[in-house]
Amino acid sequence: MKSWERVARALQHETPDRVPIYEMHIPPRIAGVVLGKDSSQVMLHNPEEFFRLAAGGRVDLDRINRQVAEELVSLCKKLRIDWVRVVGAYTYAPKEVVRLGEGRWLVDGHLLVWSGETLWDPQLLWDVANALDADELLRYCRSAKPEVDPRVFDVLRRVVRDVKGDYFVSFDTDGTWGPIVSSPPLLRRVLVWVYKRPDVVEALIDYYTRVAIAYGECAIDEGADAIQLCVDYGNKNGPWLSPQMFRRFVKPALVRHVNAFKRKGAFVVLHSDGNIAPLLPDIVDAGVDAYQGIDVLAGMSLAEVKRRYGDELCLVGNVDPRVIEFGTPEDVEREVDRCLREGGREGYVLSASANVSVCTNARNFIHMIEYAKKRGVFSL
C-alpha cells in the first residue's frame, strides 16, 4: 500500500496495511543524522542556517527552497514516513544580519529569537501589540483584502512534483487562532478584548480567516492533500478561551476553514498543543477530519479521546517526546505499544505529541519509527 493511501484510509476511519507515520517537525540535529550530514548544513526547520547564509551575503532563495524540499522528501523516503508536512517557503532575503548569541539574531534591525521551534520578534510583537488602537484595528480588518504571495508555495510545488500520489502532503495555514497565539502581546490583548471589545476580536479573526482560506485554497490547487491548521487552542492548564467563548469567536471561523477546504477536496487537520479536552465537542462538530497532538505533556489521554471521539475524528500523535529524548529503546517500544493499543487499527496515525522540535535523540526517534512499522502491521 502506498503511503498516500495509508494516510487517507486512516483519515477516513478505514484500516490500512499498517499504522501510518507522521512527524510535524524533525529538528536539524535529528535530520542531520538521517541525511548523513552535519546539522548545520540542514536547511529544513533551521532559520539560523538561513541567517548565517544571509550574514555572508549568500542567500539564493531558489536554491534554499529547493534544498528544503529535497530534505523533506529525502527524510520521508529514508525513514518511510507516510505524510509530508510543508510550510511556507522562504520569500525574503534580509539585507543586514548579525549574530548576537545563542539563538539571537539582529535581522534588518529586528531582534529575532529562535527557540528551536518558533522564531520570535519580541520587540516588534511588543511594539505592534501596544500600539494597537482597537478602533483603528477594527477599521483595518474590515477593509483589508488578503493578497496571496505565490512564492510561499515554492517548496510545496517541488514536493508535489516529486511525491504527489505516493506520499500524503499537507500544507500549513490557519486564521482561527494561530496568528493570535503566535504573538503573546497580541494574545494578551485579545483575551481582554473578548470581554471589552468583542467586535474587534470578531473582525480580527474574520480577517485572519480570509487570509488563511485564500492561502489554503491556493495550496490545494498546487496539490496539497490536506490543510493543517496550527492553532494551539490551549496550554497545559487548559484552553485559552472557555467553551462558550470558543463557540462565539473561534468555532464559526473553524467551520469556514473546514467548509472551504473540503469543498476543494482536501482533508482538514487540526494541530493543537495544550489540554483542549473541553473544546473537542465543538472541534468535532466543526467537521475537522483529524486532530494532531493530543498533548501528553498537558495531560491529554489518547485512550480517552479515542473513546469519546474516535468514530468521528482521526487521531494523530501522543507518543511522549520525553521518552524519545531521555528513555531507553525499551521505553520507546513500550510507549509505541501503548499508542498503538489506544489508537487502534482505524482512525489513528502515529507521531510524537505534539512534536520533537527540540529533541536531539536521533537513535530513539528512528527506533520509534522502525518499531512502529513492525508492530503496527494490520491484517486486512
Residue frames relative to the residue before (quaternion, step in Angstrom):
aa qw qx qy qz dx dy dz
M 1.0000 0.0000 0.0000 0.0000 0.00 0.00 0.00
K 0.4286 -0.6949 0.5102 0.2704 3.60 -0.90 0.89
S 0.6481 -0.5383 0.3758 0.3861 3.54 -1.22 0.55
W 0.6172 0.5576 -0.3564 0.4256 3.59 0.96 -0.82
E 0.6927 0.4654 -0.2842 0.4719 3.57 0.82 -0.96
R 0.6072 0.5714 -0.3527 0.4247 3.58 1.02 -0.78
V 0.6974 0.4455 -0.2718 0.4912 3.59 0.87 -0.93
A 0.6454 0.5300 -0.3299 0.4402 3.59 0.89 -0.90
R 0.6384 0.5202 -0.3350 0.4579 3.59 0.97 -0.75
A 0.6484 0.5091 -0.3249 0.4635 3.56 0.93 -0.84
L 0.6670 0.5065 -0.3036 0.4544 3.58 0.93 -0.88
Q 0.7212 0.3945 -0.2328 0.5197 3.58 1.20 -0.52
H 0.4980 -0.6998 0.3910 0.3306 3.56 1.32 0.39
E 0.4644 0.6128 -0.4844 0.4173 3.52 1.00 0.92
T 0.5313 -0.6457 0.4512 0.3119 3.58 -1.24 0.37
P 0.2374 -0.7598 0.5864 0.1497 3.62 -0.70 1.02
D 0.6791 -0.4726 0.3488 0.4402 3.58 -1.28 -0.04
R 0.7701 -0.0484 0.0087 0.6360 3.56 1.21 -0.53
V 0.6685 -0.4831 0.3547 0.4404 3.56 -1.24 0.24
P 0.3955 -0.6946 0.5362 0.2712 3.62 -0.85 0.85
I 0.2326 -0.7774 0.5745 0.1070 3.57 -1.16 0.66
Y 0.0249 -0.7878 0.6128 -0.0565 3.53 -1.00 0.99
E 0.0529 0.7602 -0.6463 -0.0399 3.53 -1.29 0.34
M 0.4450 -0.7379 0.4523 0.2300 3.55 -0.73 1.14
H 0.8328 0.0418 0.1001 0.5429 3.53 0.70 -1.11
I 0.0517 -0.7885 0.6128 -0.0066 3.58 -0.23 1.28
P 0.3301 -0.7888 0.4792 0.1981 3.62 -0.37 1.18
P 0.6852 -0.5115 0.3222 0.4064 3.60 -1.18 0.48
R 0.6165 0.5615 -0.3666 0.4125 3.63 0.98 -0.75
I 0.7085 0.4161 -0.2548 0.5099 3.59 1.00 -0.79
A 0.6363 0.5375 -0.3324 0.4425 3.59 0.95 -0.86
G 0.6344 0.5479 -0.3370 0.4286 3.58 0.98 -0.79
V 0.6358 0.5192 -0.3292 0.4666 3.58 1.00 -0.79
V 0.6816 0.4925 -0.2902 0.4568 3.57 0.86 -0.96
L 0.7443 0.4132 -0.2180 0.4773 3.58 0.92 -0.91
G 0.4355 -0.7257 0.4406 0.2993 3.59 1.26 -0.17
K 0.6241 0.4943 -0.3678 0.4806 3.56 1.00 0.81
D 0.6223 -0.5207 0.4112 0.4153 3.57 -1.24 0.31
S 0.5733 -0.6286 0.4001 0.3407 3.56 -0.98 0.86
S 0.6184 0.5595 -0.3501 0.4265 3.60 1.11 -0.59
Q 0.6603 0.4990 -0.3053 0.4710 3.58 1.24 -0.34
V 0.5521 0.6051 -0.3926 0.4182 3.57 1.29 -0.15
M 0.2735 -0.7747 0.5502 0.1492 3.59 -0.83 0.98
L 0.5804 0.6108 -0.3735 0.3881 3.59 1.11 -0.64
H 0.8415 -0.0258 -0.0292 0.5389 3.59 -0.80 1.06
N 0.5999 0.5609 -0.3464 0.4534 3.57 1.03 0.76
P 0.0522 -0.8353 0.5468 0.0213 3.63 0.45 1.13
E 0.5774 0.5902 -0.3957 0.4022 3.60 1.11 -0.48
E 0.6340 0.4993 -0.3392 0.4835 3.59 1.03 -0.66
F 0.6017 0.5449 -0.3449 0.4712 3.58 1.10 -0.69
F 0.6694 0.4885 -0.3012 0.4718 3.59 0.94 -0.86
R 0.6234 0.5357 -0.3463 0.4522 3.59 1.02 -0.73
L 0.6485 0.4983 -0.3156 0.4812 3.57 0.99 -0.80
A 0.6557 0.5149 -0.3127 0.4552 3.56 0.96 -0.86
A 0.6313 0.5411 -0.3333 0.4446 3.58 1.01 -0.79
G 0.7188 0.4109 -0.2419 0.5059 3.58 1.13 -0.61
G 0.5057 -0.6759 0.4086 0.3470 3.56 1.29 0.16
R 0.5582 0.6315 -0.3682 0.3926 3.58 1.18 0.53
V 0.3508 0.7468 -0.4989 0.2652 3.60 0.98 0.72
D 0.0331 0.7353 -0.6734 0.0689 3.51 -0.77 1.18
L 0.3226 -0.8024 0.4630 0.1942 3.58 -0.03 1.30
D 0.6419 0.5258 -0.3376 0.4444 3.58 0.94 -0.79
R 0.6721 0.4882 -0.3026 0.4673 3.57 0.91 -0.88
I 0.6592 0.5138 -0.3153 0.4494 3.58 0.93 -0.88
N 0.6796 0.4757 -0.2987 0.4718 3.59 0.86 -0.88
R 0.6082 0.5371 -0.3483 0.4693 3.57 1.11 -0.63
Q 0.6566 0.5031 -0.3129 0.4666 3.58 0.99 -0.83
V 0.6209 0.5325 -0.3463 0.4593 3.61 0.97 -0.79
A 0.6691 0.4962 -0.3029 0.4630 3.58 0.88 -0.91
E 0.6600 0.5083 -0.3103 0.4579 3.57 0.94 -0.88
E 0.6591 0.5001 -0.3166 0.4639 3.59 0.99 -0.78
L 0.6136 0.5429 -0.3451 0.4579 3.58 1.00 -0.76
V 0.6982 0.4674 -0.2717 0.4692 3.56 0.80 -1.01
S 0.6608 0.5134 -0.3132 0.4491 3.59 0.92 -0.88
L 0.6364 0.5263 -0.3334 0.4547 3.59 0.96 -0.82
C 0.6833 0.4811 -0.2997 0.4603 3.58 0.83 -0.92
K 0.6718 0.4899 -0.3096 0.4613 3.59 0.97 -0.76
K 0.6812 0.4863 -0.3013 0.4568 3.58 0.90 -0.87
L 0.7446 0.3849 -0.2120 0.5025 3.58 0.96 -0.87
R 0.3012 -0.7546 0.5013 0.2978 3.58 1.30 -0.42
I 0.2208 0.7238 -0.5925 0.2762 3.51 0.84 1.13
D 0.4218 -0.7700 0.4358 0.1984 3.56 -0.82 1.02
W 0.7753 0.3284 -0.1164 0.5268 3.55 1.13 -0.69
V 0.1816 -0.7879 0.5845 0.0680 3.58 -0.72 1.14
R 0.1678 -0.7801 0.5972 0.0819 3.57 -0.69 1.11
V 0.1013 -0.7952 0.5976 0.0169 3.56 -0.76 1.11
V 0.1334 -0.7554 0.6355 0.0878 3.54 -1.04 0.84
G 0.7356 -0.4307 0.2853 0.4382 3.56 -1.28 0.13
A 0.4943 -0.6709 0.4774 0.2788 3.55 -1.11 0.75
Y 0.5891 -0.5085 0.4694 0.4172 3.55 -1.34 0.12
T 0.0795 -0.8317 0.5495 0.0032 3.57 -0.77 1.04
Y 0.7682 0.2977 -0.1378 0.5498 3.60 1.24 -0.22
A 0.2234 -0.7610 0.5978 0.1167 3.56 -0.94 0.94
P 0.3365 -0.7604 0.5121 0.2152 3.63 -0.43 1.15
K 0.4564 -0.7118 0.4777 0.2385 3.53 -1.16 0.69
E 0.7989 0.1222 -0.0517 0.5867 3.61 1.02 -0.80
V 0.0472 0.8004 -0.5905 0.0915 3.58 -0.67 1.15
V 0.0240 0.7818 -0.6209 0.0521 3.56 -0.85 1.03
R 0.3217 -0.7294 0.5691 0.2016 3.58 -0.89 0.93
L 0.2204 -0.8065 0.5416 0.0869 3.56 -0.74 1.13
G 0.7592 -0.2367 0.1923 0.5749 3.58 1.17 -0.48
E 0.7729 -0.3364 0.2459 0.4785 3.54 -1.31 -0.15
G 0.8595 0.0229 -0.0598 0.5071 3.55 -0.64 1.21
R 0.6718 0.4800 -0.2860 0.4863 3.62 1.25 0.10
W 0.0292 0.8046 -0.5868 0.0865 3.55 -0.76 1.14
L 0.2629 -0.7074 0.6291 0.1862 3.54 -1.21 0.64
V 0.0050 0.8227 -0.5622 0.0840 3.56 -0.36 1.31
D 0.8250 -0.1588 0.0447 0.5405 3.54 -0.49 1.24
G 0.7620 -0.4040 0.1824 0.4722 3.53 0.93 1.00
H 0.6655 0.4732 -0.3089 0.4877 3.61 1.24 -0.07
L 0.3917 -0.6784 0.5682 0.2521 3.55 -1.06 0.80
L 0.0458 -0.7836 0.6196 -0.0024 3.57 -0.77 1.09
V 0.1259 -0.7880 0.6017 0.0350 3.55 -0.96 0.95
W 0.1840 -0.7859 0.5861 0.0707 3.56 -0.74 1.15
S 0.2628 -0.8033 0.5221 0.1144 3.57 -0.58 1.21
G 0.5869 -0.5114 0.3970 0.4863 3.57 1.25 -0.34
E 0.7730 0.2235 -0.1294 0.5795 3.56 1.28 -0.36
T 0.8086 0.1423 -0.0270 0.5702 3.56 0.99 -0.89
L 0.2876 -0.7339 0.5915 0.1698 3.55 -1.10 0.80
W 0.1197 -0.8219 0.5567 0.0154 3.56 -0.56 1.22
D 0.1510 -0.7121 0.6755 0.1178 3.50 -1.29 0.62
P 0.1587 -0.8721 0.4470 0.1199 3.59 0.51 1.18
Q 0.6814 0.4851 -0.3160 0.4479 3.59 0.88 -0.83
L 0.6476 0.5102 -0.3230 0.4647 3.57 0.97 -0.84
L 0.6374 0.5241 -0.3299 0.4585 3.58 0.95 -0.88
W 0.6727 0.4951 -0.2990 0.4615 3.54 0.94 -0.90
D 0.6667 0.5082 -0.3068 0.4507 3.59 0.90 -0.95
V 0.6735 0.4970 -0.3027 0.4559 3.57 0.86 -0.95
A 0.6869 0.4941 -0.2995 0.4408 3.56 0.81 -0.99
N 0.7162 0.4420 -0.2679 0.4691 3.57 0.93 -0.81
A 0.6505 0.4933 -0.3257 0.4769 3.58 1.21 -0.35
L 0.4887 0.6926 -0.4267 0.3153 3.55 1.27 -0.26
D 0.1460 -0.7323 0.6605 0.0788 3.49 -0.91 1.01
A 0.5057 -0.6981 0.4090 0.2993 3.57 -0.61 1.14
D 0.6995 0.4673 -0.2898 0.4564 3.59 0.83 -0.89
E 0.6343 0.5167 -0.3301 0.4709 3.56 1.04 -0.75
L 0.6456 0.5106 -0.3151 0.4724 3.58 0.98 -0.84
L 0.6212 0.5480 -0.3325 0.4507 3.57 1.01 -0.82
R 0.6717 0.4934 -0.2998 0.4643 3.59 0.87 -0.93
Y 0.6549 0.5184 -0.3178 0.4488 3.56 0.94 -0.89
C 0.6894 0.4968 -0.2929 0.4383 3.60 0.79 -1.02
R 0.6813 0.4963 -0.2954 0.4497 3.56 1.01 -0.72
S 0.7553 0.3984 -0.2097 0.4763 3.57 1.08 -0.65
A 0.5929 0.6149 -0.3678 0.3675 3.60 1.12 -0.61
K 0.2021 -0.7626 0.6046 0.1096 3.53 -1.10 0.80
P 0.4454 -0.7164 0.4600 0.2771 3.60 -0.73 0.99
E 0.1266 -0.7611 0.6325 0.0684 3.52 -1.12 0.78
V 0.2909 -0.7728 0.5458 0.1421 3.56 -0.83 1.01
D 0.2648 -0.7422 0.5985 0.1443 3.56 -0.88 1.03
P 0.3513 -0.7801 0.4707 0.2156 3.64 -0.32 1.15
R 0.5602 0.6140 -0.3956 0.3906 3.61 1.17 -0.39
V 0.5259 0.6502 -0.4007 0.3744 3.58 1.22 -0.48
F 0.7278 0.4495 -0.2334 0.4624 3.59 1.10 -0.68
D 0.3285 0.7805 -0.4896 0.2081 3.61 1.21 0.19
V 0.6746 0.4617 -0.3007 0.4913 3.62 0.94 -0.82
L 0.6325 0.5437 -0.3339 0.4392 3.58 0.92 -0.88
R 0.6485 0.5272 -0.3319 0.4374 3.59 0.87 -0.89
R 0.6748 0.4918 -0.3016 0.4602 3.58 0.92 -0.87
V 0.6512 0.5088 -0.3194 0.4637 3.58 0.96 -0.84
V 0.6482 0.5156 -0.3158 0.4629 3.59 0.92 -0.90
R 0.6431 0.5299 -0.3243 0.4477 3.57 0.93 -0.86
D 0.7350 0.4515 -0.2356 0.4477 3.59 0.98 -0.87
V 0.8579 0.1640 -0.0349 0.4858 3.61 0.85 -0.88
K 0.3415 0.7584 -0.4995 0.2423 3.62 1.22 0.07
G 0.7955 0.2587 -0.2239 0.5002 3.56 -0.84 1.04
D 0.6953 0.4085 -0.2719 0.5251 3.58 1.20 -0.41
Y 0.7800 0.1546 -0.0717 0.6021 3.56 0.99 -0.91
F 0.4832 -0.6382 0.5153 0.3060 3.54 -1.22 0.52
V 0.1226 -0.8186 0.5609 0.0139 3.59 -0.77 1.06
S 0.0390 -0.7851 0.6179 0.0144 3.57 -0.89 0.96
F 0.1990 -0.7499 0.6189 0.1223 3.54 -1.30 0.45
D 0.4061 -0.7387 0.4970 0.2059 3.57 -1.02 0.86
T 0.3367 0.6862 -0.6257 0.1558 3.52 -1.09 0.84
D 0.0892 0.7934 -0.5959 0.0861 3.57 -1.01 0.79
G 0.0790 -0.7967 0.5967 0.0546 3.54 -1.12 0.71
T 0.4791 0.7016 -0.4265 0.3103 3.58 1.26 0.01
W 0.8128 -0.0878 0.1109 0.5651 3.57 0.98 -0.89
G 0.5197 0.6939 -0.3966 0.3020 3.59 1.14 -0.55
P 0.6880 0.4660 -0.3137 0.4594 3.65 0.79 -0.84
I 0.6374 0.5224 -0.3290 0.4611 3.59 1.14 -0.57
V 0.7195 0.4417 -0.2664 0.4650 3.57 0.77 -0.99
S 0.6027 0.5711 -0.3543 0.4302 3.61 1.21 -0.39
S 0.7260 0.3186 -0.2141 0.5706 3.59 1.27 -0.22
P 0.3208 -0.7906 0.4811 0.2015 3.63 -0.06 1.21
P 0.6532 0.4903 -0.3574 0.4529 3.67 0.86 -0.69
L 0.6498 0.4935 -0.3195 0.4818 3.59 0.99 -0.79
L 0.6116 0.5541 -0.3464 0.4460 3.59 0.99 -0.79
R 0.6545 0.5064 -0.3217 0.4601 3.58 0.92 -0.87
R 0.6400 0.5192 -0.3260 0.4632 3.57 0.99 -0.80
V 0.6757 0.5077 -0.2976 0.4440 3.56 0.85 -0.99
L 0.6552 0.5145 -0.3237 0.4486 3.60 0.96 -0.79
V 0.6332 0.4632 -0.3295 0.5253 3.60 1.24 -0.31
W 0.6739 0.5296 -0.2967 0.4212 3.55 0.92 -0.94
V 0.5594 0.5988 -0.4170 0.3932 3.63 1.06 -0.50
Y 0.7015 0.4059 -0.2574 0.5262 3.57 1.22 -0.48
K 0.7851 0.3694 -0.1794 0.4636 3.58 0.85 -1.00
R 0.8055 0.0847 -0.0271 0.5858 3.60 1.05 -0.71
P 0.0446 -0.8382 0.5432 0.0194 3.62 0.52 1.06
D 0.5883 0.5825 -0.3755 0.4166 3.60 1.11 -0.57
V 0.6409 0.5146 -0.3215 0.4702 3.59 1.09 -0.71
V 0.6456 0.5147 -0.3224 0.4629 3.59 0.94 -0.84
E 0.6522 0.5110 -0.3150 0.4629 3.58 0.93 -0.85
A 0.6743 0.4838 -0.2990 0.4711 3.59 0.94 -0.84
L 0.6362 0.5354 -0.3237 0.4514 3.59 1.01 -0.81
I 0.6907 0.4564 -0.2834 0.4841 3.58 0.85 -0.95
D 0.6117 0.5397 -0.3533 0.4579 3.60 1.04 -0.67
Y 0.6552 0.5036 -0.3166 0.4656 3.60 0.96 -0.84
Y 0.6716 0.4870 -0.3023 0.4695 3.58 0.83 -0.96
T 0.6302 0.5400 -0.3301 0.4497 3.58 1.06 -0.74
R 0.6482 0.5102 -0.3235 0.4635 3.58 0.94 -0.82
V 0.6430 0.5121 -0.3201 0.4709 3.57 1.01 -0.80
A 0.6915 0.4935 -0.2862 0.4431 3.58 0.81 -1.02
I 0.6526 0.5041 -0.3235 0.4640 3.58 0.94 -0.80
A 0.6226 0.5384 -0.3435 0.4522 3.59 0.99 -0.77
Y 0.6909 0.4575 -0.2799 0.4848 3.58 0.91 -0.90
G 0.6583 0.5205 -0.3215 0.4385 3.59 0.94 -0.82
E 0.6499 0.5066 -0.3250 0.4640 3.58 0.95 -0.80
C 0.6397 0.5073 -0.3249 0.4774 3.59 1.03 -0.73
A 0.6383 0.5264 -0.3282 0.4557 3.59 1.00 -0.80
I 0.6364 0.5092 -0.3303 0.4760 3.59 1.01 -0.73
D 0.6351 0.5174 -0.3224 0.4743 3.57 1.01 -0.79
E 0.6624 0.4976 -0.2970 0.4748 3.58 1.13 -0.65
G 0.6848 -0.5208 0.2742 0.4297 3.60 1.24 -0.15
A 0.4172 0.7028 -0.4853 0.3107 3.62 1.20 0.11
D 0.3904 -0.7191 0.5317 0.2186 3.58 -1.02 0.87
A 0.7980 0.0760 -0.0082 0.5978 3.57 1.15 -0.59
I 0.2709 -0.6953 0.6323 0.2082 3.49 -1.34 0.38
Q 0.1835 -0.7734 0.5994 0.0941 3.55 -0.88 1.00
L 0.2322 -0.7555 0.6022 0.1126 3.54 -0.86 1.07
C 0.1366 -0.7781 0.6098 0.0633 3.60 -0.55 1.15
V 0.0386 0.8823 -0.4589 0.0971 3.56 -0.08 1.28
D 0.0840 -0.8138 0.5630 0.1175 3.61 0.95 -0.85
Y 0.0232 -0.8459 0.5310 -0.0453 3.55 0.45 1.28
G 0.8124 0.1201 -0.0789 0.5651 3.59 1.22 -0.09
N 0.3337 -0.6774 0.5942 0.2770 3.52 -1.38 -0.22
K 0.7769 -0.3599 0.2154 0.4696 3.59 -1.22 -0.16
N 0.6725 0.5054 -0.2928 0.4545 3.59 1.20 -0.45
G 0.7175 -0.3819 0.2589 0.5218 3.59 1.23 -0.26
P 0.7323 -0.4212 0.2876 0.4513 3.61 -1.27 -0.09
W 0.5656 -0.5815 0.4641 0.3558 3.53 -1.26 0.49
L 0.7757 0.2225 -0.1112 0.5801 3.57 1.10 -0.72
S 0.5349 -0.5840 0.4933 0.3597 3.56 -1.17 0.52
P 0.6515 -0.5014 0.3683 0.4342 3.62 -1.15 0.33
Q 0.6330 0.5305 -0.3389 0.4506 3.58 1.01 -0.74
M 0.6743 0.4748 -0.2886 0.4864 3.59 0.93 -0.91
F 0.6150 0.5471 -0.3420 0.4534 3.59 1.02 -0.77
R 0.6692 0.4979 -0.3019 0.4616 3.57 0.92 -0.89
R 0.6740 0.4952 -0.3064 0.4546 3.58 1.03 -0.68
F 0.8238 0.3085 -0.1338 0.4564 3.56 0.68 -1.10
V 0.7997 0.3538 -0.1580 0.4586 3.59 0.82 -0.97
K 0.6502 0.5608 -0.3432 0.3807 3.58 0.83 -0.92
P 0.6366 0.5145 -0.3672 0.4418 3.67 0.86 -0.70
A 0.6517 0.4967 -0.3146 0.4792 3.60 1.02 -0.76
L 0.6257 0.5336 -0.3366 0.4587 3.59 1.01 -0.78
V 0.6391 0.5155 -0.3216 0.4716 3.59 0.97 -0.84
R 0.6394 0.5223 -0.3283 0.4589 3.61 0.97 -0.81
H 0.6251 0.5232 -0.3342 0.4731 3.61 0.98 -0.82
V 0.6868 0.5012 -0.2902 0.4392 3.56 0.73 -1.11
N 0.6916 0.4846 -0.2930 0.4483 3.58 0.78 -0.98
A 0.6573 0.5174 -0.3193 0.4452 3.59 0.94 -0.86
F 0.7243 0.4435 -0.2596 0.4597 3.58 0.82 -0.96
K 0.6495 0.4989 -0.3315 0.4684 3.59 1.02 -0.65
R 0.5931 0.5556 -0.3694 0.4506 3.59 1.08 -0.59
K 0.6831 0.4612 -0.2739 0.4956 3.57 1.18 -0.62
G 0.5881 -0.6293 0.3427 0.3750 3.58 1.29 0.05
A 0.5651 0.6074 -0.3804 0.4088 3.60 1.23 0.28
F 0.4805 -0.5993 0.5483 0.3306 3.52 -1.35 0.33
V 0.2448 -0.7510 0.5942 0.1518 3.57 -1.27 0.45
V 0.0875 -0.8001 0.5934 -0.0113 3.55 -0.72 1.18
L 0.2049 -0.7663 0.5988 0.1107 3.55 -0.94 0.93
H 0.0927 -0.7556 0.6451 0.0662 3.57 -0.88 0.99
S 0.1682 0.7690 -0.6084 0.1008 3.54 -0.91 0.94
D 0.3177 -0.6739 0.6342 0.2067 3.49 -1.10 0.85
G 0.6770 0.5350 -0.3505 0.3641 3.54 -1.34 -0.02
N 0.5340 -0.5903 0.4954 0.3477 3.52 -1.36 0.20
I 0.0455 0.8303 -0.5479 0.0913 3.56 -0.13 1.29
A 0.2035 0.8236 -0.5089 0.1460 3.59 1.19 0.45
P 0.6746 0.4972 -0.3390 0.4276 3.67 0.83 -0.77
L 0.6902 0.4880 -0.2799 0.4550 3.61 1.18 -0.46
L 0.4997 0.7118 -0.4110 0.2733 3.59 1.17 -0.42
P 0.6063 0.5423 -0.3958 0.4263 3.67 0.90 -0.60
D 0.6996 0.4499 -0.2785 0.4803 3.60 0.94 -0.80
I 0.6063 0.5385 -0.3562 0.4643 3.60 1.11 -0.61
V 0.6462 0.4975 -0.3121 0.4875 3.58 0.99 -0.83
D 0.6657 0.5159 -0.3012 0.4472 3.58 0.90 -0.92
A 0.6223 0.5541 -0.3388 0.4369 3.60 1.12 -0.59
G 0.5382 -0.6771 0.3683 0.3408 3.60 1.23 -0.27
V 0.3091 0.7530 -0.5174 0.2642 3.59 1.23 0.37
D 0.4346 -0.7157 0.4854 0.2514 3.59 -0.97 0.83
A 0.8230 0.0307 0.0450 0.5654 3.58 0.95 -0.87
Y 0.2258 -0.7429 0.6191 0.1176 3.51 -1.26 0.62
Q 0.1170 -0.8065 0.5790 0.0235 3.56 -0.53 1.21
G 0.6283 0.5114 -0.4199 0.4090 3.52 -0.99 0.88
I 0.2371 0.7785 -0.5715 0.1056 3.56 0.18 -1.34
D 0.0832 -0.9032 0.4202 0.0267 3.46 0.92 1.18
V 0.2732 -0.7943 0.5254 0.1352 3.55 -0.19 1.31
L 0.6240 0.5455 -0.3444 0.4409 3.60 1.11 -0.60
A 0.7041 0.4130 -0.2517 0.5199 3.57 1.24 -0.43
G 0.6291 -0.5854 0.3217 0.3975 3.57 1.26 0.27
M 0.4223 0.6938 -0.4846 0.3247 3.60 1.20 0.27
S 0.2454 -0.7814 0.5650 0.0997 3.56 -0.93 0.97
L 0.4105 -0.7080 0.5215 0.2415 3.57 -0.68 1.09
A 0.6517 0.5288 -0.3223 0.4379 3.59 0.91 -0.89
E 0.6894 0.4767 -0.2866 0.4641 3.59 0.92 -0.87
V 0.6511 0.4942 -0.3245 0.4760 3.58 0.95 -0.82
K 0.6306 0.5259 -0.3283 0.4670 3.59 1.03 -0.76
R 0.6561 0.5209 -0.3146 0.4463 3.58 0.91 -0.87
R 0.7394 0.4313 -0.2332 0.4614 3.56 0.90 -0.91
Y 0.8490 0.1744 -0.0250 0.4981 3.57 0.84 -0.96
G 0.3869 0.7800 -0.4397 0.2202 3.59 1.24 0.02
D 0.6398 0.5220 -0.3356 0.4532 3.59 1.15 -0.45
E 0.7593 0.3759 -0.1853 0.4979 3.58 1.21 -0.43
L 0.7833 0.2750 -0.0963 0.5490 3.56 1.17 -0.54
C 0.3272 -0.6980 0.5994 0.2154 3.57 -0.89 0.95
L 0.2274 -0.7927 0.5563 0.1028 3.58 -0.87 0.96
V 0.1026 -0.8016 0.5889 -0.0117 3.54 -0.94 1.00
G 0.7710 0.3907 -0.2595 0.4308 3.59 -0.68 1.03
N 0.5384 0.6874 -0.4507 0.1854 3.47 -1.34 -0.86
V 0.4622 0.6184 -0.4944 0.3995 3.64 1.18 0.09
D 0.4435 -0.7322 0.4555 0.2443 3.56 -0.67 1.13
P 0.3763 -0.7505 0.4909 0.2327 3.66 -0.54 1.09
R 0.5682 0.5802 -0.3954 0.4291 3.60 1.17 -0.39
V 0.6349 0.5122 -0.3275 0.4768 3.57 1.06 -0.69
I 0.6371 0.5205 -0.3291 0.4636 3.58 0.99 -0.80
E 0.7220 0.4520 -0.2581 0.4558 3.57 0.91 -0.88
F 0.8419 0.2339 -0.0681 0.4816 3.60 0.82 -0.99
G 0.6010 0.6137 -0.3551 0.3688 3.61 1.18 -0.34
T 0.5416 -0.5535 0.5044 0.3820 3.51 -1.38 0.00
P 0.6641 -0.4694 0.3640 0.4541 3.62 -1.20 0.18
E 0.6318 0.5252 -0.3379 0.4591 3.59 1.06 -0.68
D 0.6131 0.5331 -0.3437 0.4709 3.58 1.08 -0.69
V 0.6369 0.5260 -0.3214 0.4630 3.56 0.99 -0.85
E 0.6541 0.5148 -0.3169 0.4546 3.59 0.93 -0.85
R 0.6518 0.5026 -0.3199 0.4693 3.59 0.94 -0.81
E 0.6562 0.5072 -0.3166 0.4604 3.59 1.00 -0.78
V 0.6378 0.5054 -0.3220 0.4838 3.58 1.00 -0.76
D 0.6340 0.5301 -0.3291 0.4569 3.59 0.95 -0.85
R 0.6399 0.5228 -0.3324 0.4547 3.58 0.97 -0.83
C 0.6926 0.4790 -0.2902 0.4545 3.58 0.82 -0.95
L 0.6349 0.5136 -0.3362 0.4691 3.60 1.01 -0.73
R 0.6549 0.5080 -0.3099 0.4659 3.57 0.98 -0.82
E 0.7344 0.4236 -0.2417 0.4721 3.59 0.83 -0.97
G 0.6694 0.5065 -0.3034 0.4508 3.59 1.08 -0.67
G 0.3286 -0.7843 0.4701 0.2364 3.57 1.12 -0.65
R 0.6811 -0.5100 0.3633 0.3795 3.52 -1.38 0.08
E 0.7771 0.2999 -0.1409 0.5352 3.58 1.03 -0.75
G 0.8499 0.1853 -0.1217 0.4780 3.56 -1.06 0.72
Y 0.6459 0.4694 -0.3611 0.4817 3.58 0.96 0.82
V 0.0745 -0.7492 0.6578 0.0212 3.53 -1.14 0.90
L 0.3432 -0.7643 0.5108 0.1927 3.57 -0.74 1.03
S 0.2470 0.7201 -0.6308 0.1504 3.52 -1.03 0.91
A 0.6407 -0.4984 0.3954 0.4298 3.54 -1.30 0.06
S 0.3267 -0.7200 0.5820 0.1899 3.54 -1.30 0.40
A 0.5418 -0.4395 -0.6939 0.1784 1.60 -0.83 2.33
N 0.7715 -0.1470 0.0315 0.6182 3.61 1.23 -0.38
V 0.4887 -0.6695 0.4818 0.2843 3.56 -1.31 0.15
S 0.1515 0.8692 -0.4641 0.0783 3.55 1.19 0.60
V 0.7730 0.2931 -0.1827 0.5322 3.60 1.07 -0.59
C 0.4677 0.6795 -0.4490 0.3435 3.60 1.23 0.25
T 0.2273 -0.7828 0.5685 0.1107 3.54 -1.23 0.54
N 0.5753 0.6229 -0.3655 0.3839 3.59 1.27 -0.27
A 0.1722 -0.8260 0.5314 0.0758 3.56 0.16 1.31
R 0.6167 0.5681 -0.3618 0.4075 3.59 0.97 -0.79
N 0.7055 0.4491 -0.2757 0.4739 3.58 0.84 -0.92
F 0.6215 0.5384 -0.3519 0.4472 3.59 1.02 -0.71
I 0.6650 0.4837 -0.2962 0.4859 3.57 0.92 -0.90
H 0.6442 0.5251 -0.3234 0.4525 3.58 0.99 -0.83
M 0.5987 0.5609 -0.3591 0.4450 3.59 1.04 -0.74
I 0.6954 0.4716 -0.2799 0.4643 3.57 0.86 -0.96
E 0.6742 0.4950 -0.3060 0.4548 3.58 0.85 -0.92
Y 0.6655 0.4954 -0.3089 0.4651 3.57 0.93 -0.84
A 0.6447 0.5234 -0.3251 0.4524 3.61 0.96 -0.83
K 0.6466 0.5222 -0.3290 0.4484 3.59 0.99 -0.75
K 0.6743 0.4714 -0.2951 0.4858 3.59 1.12 -0.61
R 0.7471 0.4201 -0.2228 0.4645 3.57 0.87 -0.98
G 0.7293 0.4576 -0.2466 0.4450 3.57 1.06 -0.66
V 0.3571 0.7258 -0.5073 0.2973 3.59 1.03 0.73
F 0.1540 -0.8005 0.5763 0.0574 3.56 -0.83 1.02
S 0.3709 -0.7023 0.5582 0.2403 3.56 -1.04 0.79
L 0.2547 -0.7976 0.5351 0.1125 3.58 -0.68 1.12
